[in-house]
Amino acid sequence: MPRVERKIEIDAPPKKVYEIIEDRPGFPKWNIVVKEMTEIEPDKWFVKSTVGDITSVRVEAVPYEKFTDEQDGPMKKMGYIFKPKGNGTEATLWGEFDDASMEKMLGKAGEVFLGCLKKYTEFLETGGNPEDYKK
């Protein structure tokens, strides 16, 4: 199965980055792709996005370090790894998918997603109010 992986450095500790990703209902506030997140049951979410709707199920979680979701969209599995780097975090987003022709597009989507995460996390880390955040 093809795999894509992207990394970014975020000026915030892994705990902060992990907590933002774990706040599923908050995704639409900062992620330009996600329009709505609805919890179906614990660890299972319906996601409305600008690129289609998917169901995402948490299959692994190690608090403040990593987690993995299985999905019914273009990505079959998607996960994050959070490693301390200096005073910040190296955040890795990876995904596995069936259609190798989608590698470039999914890689670009990963870069956009991580960019949104970085911008929002650093906004909060410098004292920003979530209610004042503009995507």
Phi and psi restraints in degrees (value plus and minus 20) as a CYANA .aco file:
   2 PRO   PHI     -81.1   -41.1
   2 PRO   PSI     132.9   172.9
   3 ARG   PHI    -158.7  -118.7
   3 ARG   PSI     121.4   161.4
   4 VAL   PHI    -143.4  -103.4
   4 VAL   PSI     126.6   166.6
   5 GLU   PHI    -164.5  -124.5
   5 GLU   PSI     115.6   155.6
   6 ARG   PHI    -154.1  -114.1
   6 ARG   PSI     129.5   169.5
   7 LYS   PHI    -150.4  -110.4
   7 LYS   PSI     135.1   175.1
   8 ILE   PHI    -173.0  -133.0
   8 ILE   PSI     129.8   169.8
   9 GLU   PHI    -119.0   -79.0
   9 GLU   PSI     113.2   153.2
  10 ILE   PHI    -142.3  -102.3
  10 ILE   PSI     112.9   152.9
  11 ASP   PHI    -102.3   -62.3
  11 ASP   PSI      47.4    87.4
  12 ALA   PHI    -185.3  -145.3
  12 ALA   PSI     133.4   173.4
  13 PRO   PHI     -89.6   -49.6
  13 PRO   PSI     135.7   175.7
  14 PRO   PHI     -72.5   -32.5
  14 PRO   PSI     -57.4   -17.4
  15 LYS   PHI     -77.9   -37.9
  15 LYS   PSI     -64.3   -24.3
  16 LYS   PHI     -84.4   -44.4
  16 LYS   PSI     -65.7   -25.7
  17 VAL   PHI     -83.5   -43.5
  17 VAL   PSI     -64.8   -24.8
  18 TYR   PHI     -80.3   -40.3
  18 TYR   PSI     -64.1   -24.1
  19 GLU   PHI     -82.9   -42.9
  19 GLU   PSI     -56.2   -16.2
  20 ILE   PHI     -86.2   -46.2
  20 ILE   PSI     -62.8   -22.8
  21 ILE   PHI     -87.3   -47.3
  21 ILE   PSI     -53.8   -13.8
  22 GLU   PHI     -93.3   -53.3
  22 GLU   PSI     -38.0     2.0
  23 ASP   PHI    -103.8   -63.8
  23 ASP   PSI      54.4    94.4
  24 ARG   PHI     -76.5   -36.5
  24 ARG   PSI     -64.7   -24.7
  25 PRO   PHI     -81.7   -41.7
  25 PRO   PSI     -40.2    -0.2
  26 GLY   PHI    -103.2   -63.2
  26 GLY   PSI     -28.8    11.2
  27 PHE   PHI     -71.8   -31.8
  27 PHE   PSI     -66.4   -26.4
  28 PRO   PHI     -80.8   -40.8
  28 PRO   PSI     -40.8    -0.8
  29 LYS   PHI     -88.3   -48.3
  29 LYS   PSI     -54.0   -14.0
  30 TRP   PHI    -143.7  -103.7
  30 TRP   PSI     -38.4     1.6
  31 ASN   PHI    -116.4   -76.4
  31 ASN   PSI      98.1   138.1
  32 ILE   PHI     -87.7   -47.7
  32 ILE   PSI     -35.6     4.4
  33 VAL   PHI    -110.9   -70.9
  33 VAL   PSI     -53.0   -13.0
  34 VAL   PHI    -107.1   -67.1
  34 VAL   PSI     104.5   144.5
  35 LYS   PHI    -116.4   -76.4
  35 LYS   PSI     -53.8   -13.8
  36 GLU   PHI    -179.2  -139.2
  36 GLU   PSI     122.9   162.9
  37 MET   PHI    -146.9  -106.9
  37 MET   PSI     105.2   145.2
  38 THR   PHI    -145.8  -105.8
  38 THR   PSI     105.8   145.8
  39 GLU   PHI     -96.6   -56.6
  39 GLU   PSI     104.5   144.5
  40 ILE   PHI    -107.1   -67.1
  40 ILE   PSI     -63.9   -23.9
  41 GLU   PHI    -182.7  -142.7
  41 GLU   PSI     151.3   191.3
  42 PRO   PHI     -72.5   -32.5
  42 PRO   PSI     111.2   151.2
  43 ASP   PHI      46.8    86.8
  43 ASP   PSI      -5.1    34.9
  44 LYS   PHI    -153.2  -113.2
  44 LYS   PSI     103.8   143.8
  45 TRP   PHI    -149.4  -109.4
  45 TRP   PSI     123.7   163.7
  46 PHE   PHI    -119.7   -79.7
  46 PHE   PSI     107.4   147.4
  47 VAL   PHI    -137.1   -97.1
  47 VAL   PSI     101.4   141.4
  48 LYS   PHI    -117.3   -77.3
  48 LYS   PSI     105.6   145.6
  49 SER   PHI    -155.8  -115.8
  49 SER   PSI     152.1   192.1
  50 THR   PHI     -92.3   -52.3
  50 THR   PSI     -32.3     7.7
  51 VAL   PHI    -132.3   -92.3
  51 VAL   PSI      -7.1    32.9
  52 GLY   PHI     105.4   145.4
  52 GLY   PSI     151.9   191.9
  53 ASP   PHI    -124.3   -84.3
  53 ASP   PSI     120.8   160.8
  54 ILE   PHI    -160.0  -120.0
  54 ILE   PSI     143.2   183.2
  55 THR   PHI    -132.5   -92.5
  55 THR   PSI     113.6   153.6
  56 SER   PHI    -143.0  -103.0
  56 SER   PSI     110.2   150.2
  57 VAL   PHI    -144.0  -104.0
  57 VAL   PSI     104.9   144.9
  58 ARG   PHI     -91.5   -51.5
  58 ARG   PSI     106.5   146.5
  59 VAL   PHI    -137.4   -97.4
  59 VAL   PSI     -32.3     7.7
  60 GLU   PHI    -175.7  -135.7
  60 GLU   PSI     120.7   160.7
  61 ALA   PHI    -172.5  -132.5
  61 ALA   PSI     107.8   147.8
  62 VAL   PHI    -143.4  -103.4
  62 VAL   PSI      83.6   123.6
  63 PRO   PHI     -68.3   -28.3
  63 PRO   PSI     111.4   151.4
  64 TYR   PHI      49.4    89.4
  64 TYR   PSI     -16.5    23.5
  65 GLU   PHI    -141.2  -101.2
  65 GLU   PSI     -69.1   -29.1
  66 LYS   PHI    -187.5  -147.5
  66 LYS   PSI     142.2   182.2
  67 PHE   PHI    -178.8  -138.8
  67 PHE   PSI     141.8   181.8
  68 THR   PHI    -155.4  -115.4
  68 THR   PSI     118.5   158.5
  69 ASP   PHI    -141.1  -101.1
  69 ASP   PSI     127.2   167.2
  70 GLU   PHI    -122.0   -82.0
  70 GLU   PSI     124.0   164.0
  71 GLN   PHI    -155.0  -115.0
  71 GLN   PSI     141.0   181.0
  72 ASP   PHI    -126.7   -86.7
  72 ASP   PSI       3.6    43.6
  73 GLY   PHI    -126.5   -86.5
  73 GLY   PSI    -176.8  -136.8
  74 PRO   PHI     -78.4   -38.4
  74 PRO   PSI     -58.3   -18.3
  75 MET   PHI    -104.4   -64.4
  75 MET   PSI     111.0   151.0
  76 LYS   PHI    -109.8   -69.8
  76 LYS   PSI     -54.6   -14.6
  77 LYS   PHI    -157.4  -117.4
  77 LYS   PSI     124.1   164.1
  78 MET   PHI    -166.7  -126.7
  78 MET   PSI     120.4   160.4
  79 GLY   PHI    -170.8  -130.8
  79 GLY   PSI     149.3   189.3
  80 TYR   PHI    -147.4  -107.4
  80 TYR   PSI     126.7   166.7
  81 ILE   PHI    -150.0  -110.0
  81 ILE   PSI     109.4   149.4
  82 PHE   PHI    -137.1   -97.1
  82 PHE   PSI      99.8   139.8
  83 LYS   PHI    -143.3  -103.3
  83 LYS   PSI     115.1   155.1
  84 PRO   PHI     -81.8   -41.8
  84 PRO   PSI     119.7   159.7
  85 LYS   PHI    -163.8  -123.8
  85 LYS   PSI      84.2   124.2
  86 GLY   PHI      41.3    81.3
  86 GLY   PSI    -147.7  -107.7
  87 ASN   PHI    -112.0   -72.0
  87 ASN   PSI     -15.7    24.3
  88 GLY   PHI    -140.6  -100.6
  88 GLY   PSI    -172.8  -132.8
  89 THR   PHI    -156.6  -116.6
  89 THR   PSI     117.0   157.0
  90 GLU   PHI    -115.4   -75.4
  90 GLU   PSI      92.9   132.9
  91 ALA   PHI    -122.2   -82.2
  91 ALA   PSI     106.4   146.4
  92 THR   PHI    -133.0   -93.0
  92 THR   PSI     110.2   150.2
  93 LEU   PHI    -133.7   -93.7
  93 LEU   PSI     107.8   147.8
  94 TRP   PHI    -151.0  -111.0
  94 TRP   PSI     135.8   175.8
  95 GLY   PHI    -169.9  -129.9
  95 GLY   PSI     126.7   166.7
  96 GLU   PHI    -134.7   -94.7
  96 GLU   PSI     121.4   161.4
  97 PHE   PHI    -168.9  -128.9
  97 PHE   PSI     143.2   183.2
  98 ASP   PHI    -105.8   -65.8
  98 ASP   PSI     -61.8   -21.8
  99 ASP   PHI    -111.6   -71.6
  99 ASP   PSI      82.3   122.3
 100 ALA   PHI     -78.5   -38.5
 100 ALA   PSI     -45.5    -5.5
 101 SER   PHI     -88.8   -48.8
 101 SER   PSI     -32.1     7.9
 102 MET   PHI    -112.8   -72.8
 102 MET   PSI     -18.3    21.7
 103 GLU   PHI     -76.4   -36.4
 103 GLU   PSI     -68.6   -28.6
 104 LYS   PHI     -83.1   -43.1
 104 LYS   PSI     -65.8   -25.8
 105 MET   PHI     -84.8   -44.8
 105 MET   PSI     -63.1   -23.1
 106 LEU   PHI     -89.3   -49.3
 106 LEU   PSI     -53.9   -13.9
 107 GLY   PHI     -83.0   -43.0
 107 GLY   PSI     -63.1   -23.1
 108 LYS   PHI     -84.4   -44.4
 108 LYS   PSI     -61.3   -21.3
 109 ALA   PHI     -81.1   -41.1
 109 ALA   PSI     -59.6   -19.6
 110 GLY   PHI     -82.5   -42.5
 110 GLY   PSI     -60.5   -20.5
 111 GLU   PHI     -83.8   -43.8
 111 GLU   PSI     -62.0   -22.0
 112 VAL   PHI     -84.1   -44.1
 112 VAL   PSI     -66.5   -26.5
 113 PHE   PHI     -79.4   -39.4
 113 PHE   PSI     -68.1   -28.1
 114 LEU   PHI     -84.2   -44.2
 114 LEU   PSI     -56.4   -16.4
 115 GLY   PHI     -82.3   -42.3
 115 GLY   PSI     -61.8   -21.8
 116 CYS   PHI     -83.6   -43.6
 116 CYS   PSI     -63.0   -23.0
 117 LEU   PHI     -81.6   -41.6
 117 LEU   PSI     -64.8   -24.8
 118 LYS   PHI     -81.1   -41.1
 118 LYS   PSI     -69.8   -29.8
 119 LYS   PHI     -80.2   -40.2
 119 LYS   PSI     -65.3   -25.3
 120 TYR   PHI     -89.2   -49.2
 120 TYR   PSI     -65.7   -25.7
 121 THR   PHI     -80.9   -40.9
 121 THR   PSI     -65.6   -25.6
 122 GLU   PHI     -88.4   -48.4
 122 GLU   PSI     -52.2   -12.2
 123 PHE   PHI     -80.5   -40.5
 123 PHE   PSI     -68.0   -28.0
 124 LEU   PHI     -86.7   -46.7
 124 LEU   PSI     -60.7   -20.7
 125 GLU   PHI     -83.7   -43.7
 125 GLU   PSI     -47.5    -7.5
 126 THR   PHI    -112.5   -72.5
 126 THR   PSI      -6.2    33.8
 127 GLY   PHI      78.0   118.0
 127 GLY   PSI     -12.9    27.1
 128 GLY   PHI     -87.0   -47.0
 128 GLY   PSI     127.4   167.4
 129 ASN   PHI    -108.8   -68.8
 129 ASN   PSI     106.0   146.0
 130 PRO   PHI     -73.3   -33.3
 130 PRO   PSI     -52.0   -12.0
 131 GLU   PHI     -90.3   -50.3
 131 GLU   PSI     -39.5     0.5
 132 ASP   PHI    -115.1   -75.1
 132 ASP   PSI     -23.1    16.9
 133 TYR   PHI     -92.6   -52.6
 133 TYR   PSI     115.8   155.8
 134 LYS   PHI    -136.9   -96.9
 134 LYS   PSI     105.2   145.2
